[in-house]
Amino acid sequence: MYEHLKKQDPAIYKAILAETKRQEEGLELIPSEIAASAAVIEALGSVLTNKYSEGYPGKRYYGGQENIDTIEEIAQERAKKLFGVPHANVQPYSGSPANLAVYVAVCAPGDVVLGQNLPDGGHLTHGWKASATSIFYKTIGYHVKEDGYLDLEEIERLAKKHKPKLIWVGATAYVREFPFEKMAKIADKVGAYLAADIAHIAGLVISGAHKSPAKFAHIITTTTHKTLRGPRGGIIMVTYKGLKKDPELAKKIDQAIFPRLQGGPHDHQTAAIAVALGEAMKPSFKTYGRQVVKNAKALAKSLMVRGVKIVTDGTDNHMILIKCGKGRGVFLQDALDAAGITLNKNTIPKDPSSPFYPSGVRLGTPFITVRGMKEKEMDKLADWIAQVMEEIKDFQFPSDKSKIKPTFIKFRKFVAGNNELKKIKSEVKKLCAKFPLYKDMK
Ligand code: DSN
């Protein structure tokens, strides 16, 4: 592979090879990441990147669209079939533009929108103060309770008080099943559109490992590169319920994507999405999706057996949130990285610290499940995580701000020289060699 790159651009070639090695030799546990299939990567690297095709199949602003139309229509049809919806737009460049298009389609500037608060696991685009969505719309955040579950009473109270035009359900760091039916009752009571953002769980929904929002929400958005196992990209779907509420909804969504927010679709990305959706139609995808959840549950249990505290004492999906003490998430993230285990620092419910120095880490099983790992490997993984936590137990996040920098200098030195972390890294590498990535692409 990469014979042209190797000759023409050694710097980029070397970096790609180094990243391939990093992914192959380590345990990738960031829950929003996965290894796309070789066929998806081939479609992404195709000549489709050469084409411009503003518009939609049969209604384009450029010539030469016969092949692009075929590809986009296949992607639309597969998405509709897999999620049981009457309309799918496969052009969003990714999840954030897809979500912004939903606002543009159903809200006027200044309208009230309700979404899960970011430190409570919600996504930036569900109205967090740092997102542009909060500049153009009056966004109000709802929260999770002390126990980590959504506070449905608060959501109903806020909905009745503020009469939102749009309510989001879906998150980026939430480990329990989403109560789509209950959220729909709240949205219906106040006449709001309910948009389900299933970016994290789309693959689980397809495989039947998580309830589908199709009967309850008006609109569904997703990325295509998480549990769905496709390229980076996004899809917006309109449900039968959505068309009943507003027969123009599909048209409004399409217009919001093009021409309001985006230009030409990324046709190579559309083709790769179609390929991923094709893979998701196979029976093996159901087995994979269910194994993702089985692995996450097994990992959660094995961690708890070793005394590790996790949010809600378990998980319903692909994700786990470890509580590691005030502001200590970054210590655990960096120490695990040194041991070949990659995850991300994350806030936990009612986090006593800040999003930059949060008190938890977020980890998930999609990537390692695609490699073929099962419950036995989850137990070993829990062992390594617990060992790393033990190694760094003496490092506390300083309450005095002036001590942050020196504490991290000391911590990084400790991590760099720690033999236990080095030993775990070599064991991780050995395990990963038994579950190779991209055997057929070399
Ligand atoms: N921030 C991404 C995630 O990792 O969940 C979603 O946008």
Boltz pocket constraint, residues with backbone or C-beta under 6 A from the ligand:
constraints:
  - pocket:
      binder: B
      contacts: [[A, 32], [A, 95], [A, 123], [A, 172], [A, 173]]
      max_distance: 6.0
